C-alpha cells in the first residue's frame, strides 16, 4: 500500500517535470517561428499575418511574443498536456 503511494507520487512528479520541459521546448519553437520581417507576397495565416511570420504563438495568443511570459508558458503547457 505504501509502495503504491510512493510509485504514484513518482509518476506524477515525472509527468510534471516532463510536461514542464516539453512546454519550454514548445515555447521556444513558437518564438523561433516568429519572423519580424515578413516576406512580400506571403500567404495569409490569420488576419493580416503572413504565413512566413506565423507561428502557433501568434495564432493562439493575440499579442504573440509581446504577451507576458506567464501567458505564453501556460499556453505552451496547455498544448503539451493536452497532447501527451
Sine and cosine of phi, psi and omega as CSV:
sin_phi,cos_phi,sin_psi,cos_psi,sin_omega,cos_omega
0.00,0.00,-0.74,0.68,0.01,-1.00
-0.93,0.36,-0.56,0.83,0.02,-1.00
-0.92,0.39,-0.60,0.80,0.03,-1.00
-0.92,0.40,-0.64,0.77,0.04,-1.00
-0.91,0.42,-0.64,0.77,0.04,-1.00
-0.90,0.43,-0.67,0.74,0.01,-1.00
-0.90,0.43,-0.63,0.78,0.02,-1.00
-0.90,0.43,-0.70,0.71,0.04,-1.00
-0.89,0.46,-0.64,0.77,0.03,-1.00
-0.89,0.46,-0.70,0.71,0.00,-1.00
-0.90,0.43,-0.66,0.75,0.02,-1.00
-0.91,0.41,-0.67,0.74,0.02,-1.00
-0.88,0.47,-0.70,0.71,0.02,-1.00
-0.90,0.43,-0.62,0.79,0.04,-1.00
-0.89,0.46,-0.69,0.73,-0.01,-1.00
-0.92,0.39,-0.71,0.70,-0.01,-1.00
-0.90,0.43,-0.72,0.69,0.02,-1.00
-0.89,0.45,-0.66,0.75,0.06,-1.00
-0.89,0.46,-0.64,0.77,0.03,-1.00
-0.90,0.44,-0.73,0.69,0.01,-1.00
-0.87,0.50,-0.72,0.70,0.00,-1.00
-0.91,0.41,-0.58,0.81,0.04,-1.00
-0.91,0.42,-0.64,0.77,0.04,-1.00
-0.90,0.43,-0.66,0.75,0.03,-1.00
-0.91,0.41,-0.68,0.73,0.00,-1.00
-0.90,0.43,-0.60,0.80,0.06,-1.00
-0.89,0.45,-0.69,0.73,0.03,-1.00
-0.90,0.44,-0.61,0.79,0.06,-1.00
-0.89,0.46,-0.67,0.75,0.02,-1.00
-0.90,0.44,-0.65,0.76,0.03,-1.00
-0.94,0.35,-0.61,0.79,-0.01,-1.00
-0.93,0.37,-0.43,0.90,-0.03,-1.00
-0.99,0.17,-0.09,1.00,-0.01,-1.00
-1.00,0.01,0.84,-0.55,0.03,-1.00
-0.94,-0.34,0.89,-0.46,-0.05,-1.00
-0.96,0.29,-0.29,0.96,0.01,-1.00
-0.85,-0.53,1.00,0.08,-0.03,-1.00
-0.90,0.44,0.53,-0.85,0.00,-1.00
-0.98,0.18,0.39,-0.92,0.02,-1.00
-0.96,0.27,0.62,-0.78,0.07,-1.00
0.97,0.23,0.27,0.96,0.02,-1.00
-0.94,0.34,0.31,-0.95,0.02,-1.00
-0.97,0.23,0.49,-0.87,0.00,-1.00
-0.99,0.14,0.76,-0.65,-0.02,-1.00
-0.99,-0.13,-0.82,0.57,-0.04,-1.00
-0.44,-0.90,0.88,-0.47,-0.04,-1.00
0.93,0.38,-0.83,-0.55,0.00,-1.00
-0.98,-0.22,0.30,0.96,-0.05,-1.00
-1.00,-0.01,0.80,-0.60,0.01,-1.00
-0.97,0.26,0.50,-0.87,-0.02,-1.00
-0.86,0.51,-0.54,0.84,-0.02,-1.00
-0.91,0.41,-0.35,0.93,0.00,-1.00
-0.92,-0.40,0.21,0.98,-0.08,-1.00
-1.00,-0.04,0.68,-0.73,0.11,-0.99
-0.66,-0.75,0.16,-0.99,0.02,-1.00
-0.86,0.51,-0.50,0.87,-0.03,-1.00
-0.90,0.44,-0.69,0.72,0.01,-1.00
-0.96,0.29,-0.61,0.79,-0.04,-1.00
-0.93,0.36,-0.52,0.85,-0.08,-1.00
-0.99,-0.16,-0.49,0.87,-0.06,-1.00
-0.87,-0.49,0.86,-0.51,-0.10,-1.00
-0.82,0.57,-0.64,0.77,-0.04,-1.00
-1.00,0.07,-0.11,0.99,0.02,-1.00
0.86,0.52,-0.75,-0.66,-0.07,-1.00
-0.96,0.29,-0.17,0.99,0.04,-1.00
-1.00,0.07,-0.12,0.99,0.03,-1.00
-0.97,0.24,0.34,-0.94,-0.01,-1.00
-0.87,0.50,0.53,-0.85,-0.03,-1.00
-0.88,0.47,-0.50,0.86,0.02,-1.00
-0.90,0.43,-0.62,0.78,0.04,-1.00
-0.91,0.41,-0.70,0.72,0.01,-1.00
-0.91,0.41,-0.63,0.78,0.01,-1.00
-0.92,0.40,-0.70,0.72,0.01,-1.00
-0.89,0.46,-0.64,0.77,0.04,-1.00
-0.90,0.43,-0.65,0.76,0.04,-1.00
-0.91,0.42,-0.71,0.70,-0.01,-1.00
-0.90,0.44,-0.65,0.76,0.03,-1.00
-0.87,0.49,-0.72,0.69,-0.01,-1.00
-0.87,0.49,-0.73,0.68,-0.04,-1.00
-0.90,0.44,-0.73,0.69,-0.04,-1.00
-0.93,0.37,-0.51,0.86,0.00,-1.00
-0.98,0.20,-0.30,0.95,0.01,-1.00
-0.96,-0.29,-0.06,1.00,0.01,-1.00
-0.93,0.37,0.00,0.00,0.00,0.00
